[in-house]
């Protein structure tokens, strides 16, 4: 799967390149990246696309810049007119690809029993995102699995993206004050 990182494109599927993700993940001292580095380029790219899809499910502040952009960013902010993807959002995508997607879908060790089990039982991305944990599905009233993971065991990721999130969701998303033509 090829990554399309053109800012504002209707075909974009990632905010970052594989090389950028590898550099972010490799400099993080809290992760053992042996398993990530052992994956093929295609497998790492797939995890980056899934991370981007998860990020698109969050309620971001501001408004989309381009009429038909595929991803949540770039966004108009009240504090400036720069059309870019914030560096912390880019770093978060890399960490989500590794720490949520990759580590969440491979077998994880259970120190209490000395065994390993799958953290995620199934993942579906059609119509809407659906994740089933190994210990059962979440009830409809619960927070999203992604939000729950970010706020608990993945606190560094939450700190990166928290300034860009809203506290509520407005559906459908309002259009920005001046939507630009789509990127070709």
N, C-alpha and C positions, 0 to 999 in steps of 0.2 A: 504494500500500500504506500503510495507516494504521498509525502506530506506537501500540502499546499499552504504556504504561509503568507500569501499576498494580503496585505492589510486591506480590509474592507471588501474583499472579493466574495462573490456569491458561491465560489467553489472552495474557499478556504476550509481546512479541516484541522489546523493547528496554529497556535500563536508562535511556535518555536521550531527550529530545525532540530534534527537528531543530534548534531554536533553540539548545539547549545544545551540540550537536555543532558547529554553525557557530561559536559563540563560542570553543570550545576550539581548533578548527582555525585560526581567524583570528588568535588571539593567539600561536600557535606561530611563532616566527621562522625555524624551520628548513625550512618548507614554502612553496612557491609555490602558493597556493590558487586561482589563476585558473581552472584546470580544474574544481576542486570547485565553485566559485561559479557556473560556467557550467551546471552540471547542473540539471535540474528538481528540484523538491522531491521528487517521487516517486522519481527516480533516487538522490538522496542518502538517502532513507528506506530504499530497498532495500539500499543498502550498509550502513546501520546495522543492519538485520535480519541480514544475512549476517555482520557482525562479531559480533553477539550469538550467533549460531549457532556461530561458531568459538570464541568464549569458552566456551560451554557444553561444548565438547569437552575442556577442560582439567580437570585434577584439582585441585579447590579444597579448601582446608582447611575444617574445620568440617562442619556438616550443614545441609541445607535446613530452613527454618523451617516452611513450610506443606506439608501433605500432597500437594497436587497442583500446586504451583507449576511453571510452565513453564520458568523460567530457573534458573540455578545460584544466584543471589542473590535474596533475602536468605539469610544463613547464620547459624547459631549459632556463636559463638566462645567460647573458654574465658575470655576476658577481659571479657565483658560481655553484656548482654541486649538491646542496641539492635537494633531491626529496621530496617535501612537498607541501602542500597547504598553501599559505600565510595566516596568522591569519586575516588580514584585508579582504581578499577574503571570508573567512569563516564567519566573522561578517557580511559582506555585504549580503551574502546569507540569513542569518537570518532576517536582516532588510528588504530585498526585499520581503521575504515571508510574512512578516507582513505588511510593509508599502506600498508596491506596489500591491502584489497579494491579500492579505486579504482585506485591506482597499479599494483597487480599485474595488473589485468585490461585496462588500456589499453596501447597501444603505448608502449614505453620506448626511449629513444635508446641506441645502442651507440656510445660515443665512439670506440672503436678502429677501427670501420669506417665511421662516418658514416651508419649506417642505423638503422632502428628495427625492433623485433620485439616480439611479444607475450610477456610474462613468463609468463603462465598460458595454457595451451592449452585446458583445459576445467575446469569446476567443476560437480560434481554434489552435491546435498544430500539425495537420497532414500536411505533406509535408513541410510547413514552418509556422512560427508563424504568426498568423493573429489576430489583436486586433481591435475591433471596439468600439470607445468611444460612450457614450450616445449621444453626440452632432454630431456624424457622423464619417465616416472613414477619415483617413488621406490620402492626395493625395500622389501619388508615389514619388514625388520630395521632400517631407518632410523628416526630420530625423525620425528614428524609434521612435515609441511611447515610448518604454522603455528608449531610450537615452534622449528623451525630458523630461520625468518624472524625470529621475535621475538628469539631469542638472538643473532642475527648483525646484520643491517642495521637492525633495529628495536629496538635496545637501549633507547632511552627508554621504549618501551612495556613491555618486560620489567621495567624498574625500577619502573614503576607497579604491576604486578600480582604481582611476585615474592613479596611478603610474604604473599599470600593463597593461594599454590599449595602443594601437597604434593609430596613427592619420589616418591611412589608412588601407584598407583591401586588402590583396593579396589572390586571388582565383586561383587555390586551395591552401590551406595552405601548405607552404613548409614543408618538413620533416626535423626533427631535425638532427643535425650533427651525432648523434649516437643514433638511436632509440633502446630502449631496448625491449626485448621480452615481450609479453603481460603478465599481471598479471593473475594468475588463482585463 
